[in-house]
Structure formats: structure tokens, C-alpha cells
């Protein structure tokens, strides 16, 4: 049976002479070109957006932005692979007008315009808001860890540095003992020559000196971590069970419920989610142009101070409640069964005894801006009541008494926890994953963007802007196509 026959490679044909004829009228390439063409590159701060009369002519930053957007939409991030695309991909040739920059020029564009790329993402978010693509009622906030362009072995903490110094010192001692116990004659029995061992000792001493310098820097900075390759990344757990610790960045994002579009994001080196909830929701309200909104988040955002700030700014919080307190022998005597009496400032236990306020303590919080912060925790207990209580063995494992703590933001948390009793709000909380984790799943597992190519908070922020902009652009393009509308007309072409 014959195969499908193609054309002879040597056959002359009358192919289209115009490059534009190769691009479909509804191609995403035309949308990329139209949207980038609508941007004011100079106002956004792109390098070489304003040219000089002298010197070598630079590449047009608009073309370079088109190249990167096309690349990220088609899972191509490497500057060398993008350079190859300019020489063989018809769509890229059309976007670049057959200009073929080298890989170094392509790489430098992403590094030199990190701040401008963030502004482009924000401009597209504002455009989506004007097009009515946001529901502007319900948003979800979540974070994900993305590996840094830095090995975890290049991140040093005080403890890890001291352990490394101990290992180096141990090896130096082993070599020194070998020098003392052997005459190191040039015999076949000698495992290493004297010169080789002396060279190894010199190498280890140099390594020890570098580690001691790193330890001094850590102590001078008051602890924390120091990275020798990417100074801004930190050791974090990438999430999930049995996943390893690695050098990462924490990406905080806020996503609208209507079309699962990312409204705004921030790249941070804070391992937890402290302080992210009010920051992300306020940014979302500013972009959407609303004063009130509802936000859903997982238990990592269950923080009294953050929820109090959101509630005071017109944001209704629906956050998964974090389990607090130590486990008790009988669940019926858990913290939620202790009723707080505001008038007497005391807790009434399930047995009917009053646990009165005794003392306060300050709990140190993780600081996101370098300023030490503390929260007040009030402690309640009743030694005499617990001593004579028949249910003490079911209530606590403590030999003396049962104690209950109360945060200074507990009044706000009590109102919030009551809100979770509503079936409507619990349904919103159940929808959280499909709202905000859909973009993360698409980008990390679908597109394979699990590690940054740039270093530093500024540059990784620019790189993440390209990633999220590509995600939003693809999604909006599909929405317009599904509704049989022209995205080019919406842009103004």
C-alpha cells in the first residue's frame, strides 16, 4: 500500500512572497504583536526605548519582548534556544521582522529590564480589568516554591557552617596524624605521597578559612543565611510530604475567581506566608478598582494580625483554620470547647470551672521587612480547680493544671471562625484549589517552569512576570476565542 506522497524537494513552487501570508489571521502571534505595539516602552522604562543619534543601533525592545512572550508561551526560555528560533521559526521571523539577535543580547534583555517587565504584567492586569475579565468579588491567595538558580550546598546557615568547619578540621587532623605516624618513603605500600598529603592539607585549610569568613558574616548579620551564588534565595521546603529542602523563592499570587486569571504576584525569600495576605489583597483591589472583596486562603495564612489588617481594610477573609494548642487525651476537652467570657476575661472549661487570666508573654514573629515584631499571648489557668477536677486526666497531660492561651487578635479570629460555619463560605473555601492552584499546576507541571534562570529578587521578579504574563495571555486568548470575539479588536487593532 503506497504512502501519502509529498512534494519533491527540488520542485519549484510559487510560494507566498510576503512573510505575513504565512501567519494565520487569528494567530496568537498577531495578538502578541498588537499588545506589545500598544505599550509605551519608554514610559515603562525599557532600556534602549529611547535611542541616541550616535553609537551602534540597538535592538528594538518591543521586538525583544515579543520574542520572550512567544518563547514563554511555547515553553522556550533559554536565550540560546530563542536565538535558534529566530533562524528557523516562521512565526518568530514574522515577530522579529527577520532580525536575529545573538543569545547574549537576548539574555541581557531579560536581566536589564526586570522592573519594566513587572510593569508590563501590571498593565496587562489593568487591561483585563477594563475588559471585564475579573469578577471582582472573590479572589484566592496562595504561594508556591520555585527553585533558585543556586545549589542548596551554596546556602550557609550558622549551624550548617559550623558543622562543615568541624568536618574539615576532622579531615585535617587525620592527615596530620598520618604525617606523624608514617615516614612516607616512596614505596609501593604508600597510599599517598608526602607532597600529596601536604597539598590536601593546604586545600582543606583554605576551605576552612573561607568557611570561617562566611561564619563571621552570618554572625555580623545577626544570624540567618548567606548564599554565595544567589544572595537573595533561601533554603525552603518545596511543599508536600517527603520533598527535600532546597534553595528557593516563595511566589505569592492572587487569582480572581471568574476566569482564574492572576491579578498580581510577588517574589519573596520569606519561607512562610506571613504578611502576604493583606499585601496581595490590597494590590488586587487597587488593580480591580474596588474597595471591598472576599479572599480565600489555606491555613498557612491563618494569622491574627494579617486577618485583622484585611478586615479593617474592607477585605472579608475566609481562611482555613489552623489547629492550635497541644493535643489532649479526650477531644471533647479541646480548645474549642472552652468558652471565653469577655466580661470576666476568663475561659469556662467543659466542667464549668473558670480559668482566669494570669500572665502575658510576647511571641516573636517572622519578620518580612527586617524589623523585629512580637505578638502578645495571654495565658489562663486555675490550679485549684484542676487539682480537684475529676476529668483532669481527660483534659490535660500536665501534672499541675490545664492552661489556655489567647492571642491579642483572638476577637478578630473568633468573628472569622464563626464565618466558617456558613455552608456558602465553606463552599468558597473548597473552590480555593481550582482558583489559585490551577495557574501553579499549569506553569510548574504543564510547562515545566520549576526553576529560575535569573538570580536575585529583582531579576527573578522580572522572569516570573514573563511566566505569569504568558499564562494570562494564553488564557485570555482562549476566552475570547471561545466566546467568538476578536482579541485584536479589544486591543485596538
TAJOVEN-V896601 format. One line per field, one symbol per residue. psi: psi as a letter, one per 40 degrees, with the letter a starting at -180 (. if undefined). A space follows every 50 residues. Layout:
BEGIN
psi->???
END
This chain:
BEGIN
psi->hiihhaihdehhigihehddeehidfiddddddddddeigdddefhhedh iieiiihiihdddddddddddddffhdhdddddddeeehddddddefehg iidddddddddefdddddddddddddddddefeidfdhihhiiihhiigh ideehhidddddddddddddddddddddddeiefigiddhdiiddddddd ddddddddddddddddddddefaaihhecheeiihiheiiieiiiihiih hhihhiddefihdiihhifhdaeheddddddddddddefidiihhiiaee eghddddddddeeehhhghhhhhiiiiidhdefideehhhhddefihhid eeihhihdiiihhhihheeehhiiihhhhhigdddddehdeddedieidd ihihihieeddddddddddeehddddddddeddeddedddddddddeege hieiiiddddddddddddddddddddddddddefihdddddf.
END
